[in-house]
Amino acid sequence: MTEQSNTPSIGLTGLAVMGRNLARNIAGHGHALAVHNRSPERTRALVEGFGDDVAAQGGRFVPSESLEDFVASIERPRTIIVMVKAGEGTDAVIDALVPLLDPDDIVVDAGNAHPDDTRRRQEALAAHDLHFVGMGVSGGEEGALHGPSIMVGGSEHAYAHLGPVVESIAAQVDGVPCAMHVGPDAAGHFVKMVHNGIEYADMQLIAEAYDLLRSVGGLSPAEIAEVFAGWNEGELESFLIEMTADVLAHTDAATGQPFVDVVLDAAEQKGTGRWTVQSALDLGVPVTGIAEATFARALSGHTEQREVAREVFGTDLREVEVDRDRFVDDVRAALFASKVVAYAQGFDQVQAGSREHDWDVDPGALATIWRGGCIIRAQFLDRIREAYDADPKLTSLLTAPYFADAVRTGEAAWRRVVATAAQAGVPAPAFASSLAFFDGLRRDRLPAALIQGLRDDFGAHTYRRVDRPGTFHTDWAGDRTEKEQ
């Protein structure tokens, strides 16, 4: 290898756990990587701890203790990955980098950034003739190290330089890297945000399935772990189903109790679920499963309200008789149907965002890169890819033949599970909202007709008719004559 080719053309600043693991992954795939951290101790620890390992793979770390030396160590045009805390932390690093960079250099934000922030940063850097990339990285700490799913947004020029690196370090499924250029400007961070929203819905549905199997079906955590392990061998096979079996089978060493029973039941969140729901409201896309999952996490955190409600209303469940084996099968069917809704809603939002911002996102390709590395990787992502390959203009995943058949097959069980949950007093908001979404899509007439009448009555907002074109208003306070507007 020549000296020039061994000079890093890429650098990474920010060596907390995610940044450190991503750095090890890049260098471990034979790349020379400039590395930097605000605290030089972390840079030295990385090089001392893993330098020999990456050298054995043909790569190397080029450490710097100052930002100036770090930038100077990278071959032009430079590509610099920023892996620091989202928000003000990212802005601070970018502001410090810009004066040190040259035209055509590339700055890559690989954190969980709001798409609006990504668009703002891109515009700011473009004024300095710099390229800005919003790169979504999914897979957590292990994915960053062993192969994540990578969603790149930005210019074609930027991807020409960054693409070979990210495609080499991404997860591989059937020989295909789980990395792609999603589209321009904020497209990468947008689809990563929606990915996380689907993840919220997926986890909430799994949690509701667990709660129903335990509270209504009477299964122990260990027994439910076996159920999920079995489900993971069929159509529900996914990373999260596998992890669920693992967590439920775990016993707390300190108490001997099931691990799930010693964990505080107040789920935290970093904001991407809220961003997804807020974006969906702006786009007019009903992501009801994602919204209910986000609200369920919020409710779990309102511990004082929950305590008062328990004192006032009690905590007893209503007794409902179920056939245990049949109920397990019903919950499986309801979980699968509801997961289909969650993914369908997420892909609806991706396509709505793509249309709004002229990104031209390929949903089939997106399903392809989500098959490995990312948190929502699941067997049926192959089916999603096939559905969009067969019909690129597919209006909803629910109507694609495979998913339509799955929903039809599970519909009766889905209804039984939602009804049983309501009778027993077990909250199942994601199951119920997913079923309501399905019913709303398939109805021939929705009560929105009445809503339009009410809006016209109190606010003269007008309405349209089913029997002729045009927009109309009725004089509700007068003689109730109708006039075309």
Salt bridges, closest charged atoms under 4 A:
GLU41 OE2 - ARG44 NH2 3.75
GLU65 OE2 - ARG44 NH1 2.48
ASP91 OD2 - ARG120 NH2 3.29
ASP91 OD1 - ARG121 NE 2.83
ASP102 OD2 - ARG76 NE 3.32
ASP102 OD2 - ARG78 NH1 2.74
ASP104 OD1 - HIS131 NE2 2.93
ASP104 OD1 - HIS157 NE2 3.54
ASP105 OD2 - ARG78 NH1 2.70
ASP109 OD2 - ARG121 NH1 3.36
ASP116 OD2 - HIS114 ND1 3.89
ASP116 OD1 - ARG119 NH1 3.15
ASP117 OD1 - ARG120 NH2 3.34
GLU142 OE1 - HIS146 NE2 3.30
GLU156 OE1 - HIS181 ND1 3.73
ASP174 OD2 - ARG371 NH1 3.18
ASP185 OD1 - ARG119 NE 3.64
ASP202 OD1 - LYS339 NZ 2.67
GLU223 OE2 - ARG324 NH2 3.20
GLU235 OE2 - ARG332 NH1 2.90
ASP261 OD1 - ARG214 NH1 2.70
ASP265 OD2 - ARG306 NH2 2.54
ASP330 OD2 - ARG416 NE 2.83
ASP382 OD1 - ARG371 NH1 2.98
ASP382 OD1 - ARG385 NH2 3.25
GLU386 OE1 - ARG383 NH1 3.80
ASP405 OD1 - ARG408 NH1 2.83
GLU411 OE2 - ARG415 NH2 2.83
ASP439 OD1 - ARG415 NH2 2.65
ASP439 OD1 - ARG442 NE 2.91
ASP456 OD1 - HIS473 ND1 2.73
ASP467 OD1 - ARG465 NE 2.84
ASP467 OD2 - ARG468 NH1 3.81
GLU482 OE2 - ARG465 NH1 3.10
GLU482 OE1 - ARG468 NH2 2.87
